[in-house]
Amino acid sequence: MVTLVTIIHVIVCLILVVVVLLQSGKAADLAGAFGGMGSQTVFGPRGSATVLSKATTISAILFMLTSMTLSIMATRSGSGTPDLLRKTGAPVTGQPTSGVPAQTPGSTVPITVQTGVEGGKQGAPQTVPVPVSPAPAPQQK
């Protein structure tokens, strides 16, 4: 679903760029650059909407909708860490670091976790024993 919306978003972006670049400027003459009122009013003449201006409006609306859809999908994916960041973790070597003794597989390590919000107040931290899993075998390249 995300891939489909992303493809539609890119197509709408390209259409929006092309449609905006095809339009002519409202104050293209030199007098308009210096505040002269040559042949136009302050905001340009109010004529009927051309096909290009309608296409610009429609593509801008579609661009905003696909942008909001993609941002909502990204926040609702349920993962706070992107997959790339989770995959680049350093391998566990089993060596003790900074004076902490190495744990043997099958034993437990106490960690402190923050409990959920109940009644509008943050719960008290709790210590939970977590089993130590064996270190993964190093991958050969």
C-alpha positions in Angstrom: 0.0 0.0 0.0 2.8 2.4 0.9 4.5 1.6 -2.4 1.4 2.4 -4.4 0.9 5.7 -2.6 4.6 6.6 -3.1 4.4 5.9 -6.8 1.2 8.0 -7.1 2.9 10.8 -5.1 6.0 10.8 -7.4 3.8 11.0 -10.5 1.7 13.8 -9.0 4.9 15.7 -8.2 6.2 15.4 -11.7 2.8 16.6 -13.1 2.8 19.5 -10.7 6.2 20.6 -11.7 5.4 20.4 -15.4 2.1 22.3 -15.1 3.6 25.1 -13.0 6.5 25.5 -15.4 4.2 25.7 -18.4 2.2 28.6 -17.1 3.1 32.2 -18.1 3.8 34.8 -15.4 1.1 37.3 -14.5 3.5 40.3 -14.5 6.0 39.4 -17.1 6.7 42.9 -18.4 9.5 45.1 -17.0 7.1 47.6 -15.4 5.6 44.9 -13.2 9.0 44.3 -11.6 9.3 47.9 -10.4 5.8 48.4 -9.2 4.5 49.9 -12.4 0.8 49.3 -13.1 1.3 49.1 -16.9 -1.4 46.9 -18.1 -2.4 44.9 -15.0 -3.9 45.5 -11.6 -2.1 44.7 -8.3 -2.8 40.9 -8.4 -3.2 40.6 -12.2 -6.5 40.5 -14.1 -9.1 38.1 -12.8 -10.0 36.1 -15.9 -11.6 32.7 -16.3 -9.6 29.8 -15.1 -7.5 28.2 -17.8 -6.9 24.5 -18.2 -3.4 24.9 -16.8 -4.7 26.7 -13.7 -7.3 24.0 -13.0 -4.6 21.3 -13.5 -2.4 23.1 -11.1 -5.1 23.3 -8.5 -6.0 19.6 -8.9 -2.4 18.4 -8.8 -1.6 20.6 -5.8 -4.6 19.1 -3.9 -3.5 15.5 -4.9 0.1 16.3 -3.8 -1.1 17.4 -0.3 -3.4 14.4 0.1 -0.7 11.9 -0.9 1.8 13.7 1.4 -0.5 13.5 4.3 -1.3 9.9 3.6 2.3 8.9 3.5 3.1 10.7 6.7 0.1 9.1 8.5 1.2 5.7 7.2 4.8 6.3 8.4 3.6 7.2 11.9 1.2 4.3 12.1 3.7 1.6 11.0 4.3 0.7 14.7 8.1 0.9 14.6 9.9 3.8 16.2 13.3 2.7 14.7 13.7 2.3 10.9 14.8 -1.1 9.8 18.2 0.1 8.7 19.1 1.3 12.2 18.1 -2.0 13.7 20.2 -4.0 11.3 23.4 -2.0 11.9 23.9 -2.9 15.6 27.3 -4.0 16.7 27.7 -7.8 17.1 27.7 -9.2 20.6 31.1 -10.7 21.4 30.4 -12.0 24.9 33.4 -10.1 26.3 32.8 -8.1 29.5 32.9 -4.4 29.0 33.5 -1.6 31.5 33.7 -3.9 34.6 30.3 -5.7 33.9 30.7 -9.5 34.2 29.7 -11.5 31.2 26.5 -13.5 31.6 26.2 -17.1 30.7 23.4 -18.2 28.3 20.4 -19.4 30.2 20.9 -17.0 33.2 18.8 -13.9 33.8 19.8 -10.2 33.9 17.7 -7.6 35.7 16.6 -4.6 33.7 14.5 -1.7 34.8 11.4 -0.9 32.6 8.9 2.0 32.8 5.3 0.9 33.2 2.4 2.4 31.2 0.3 5.4 31.9 -2.7 4.8 34.2 -5.2 7.4 35.2 -3.1 10.2 33.7 0.0 9.3 35.8 3.2 7.6 34.8 3.6 4.2 36.5 6.5 3.4 38.8 9.6 1.7 37.2 9.8 -2.0 37.8 12.8 -4.4 37.6 12.2 -7.4 35.4 14.5 -10.4 35.0 15.3 -11.1 31.3 16.9 -14.3 30.1 20.3 -14.1 28.4 20.3 -15.6 24.9 23.5 -17.1 23.4 25.5 -14.9 21.2 24.8 -15.4 17.4 27.4 -17.2 15.4 29.6 -14.8 13.4 28.6 -14.7 9.7 31.2 -15.7 7.2 31.7 -13.4 4.2 
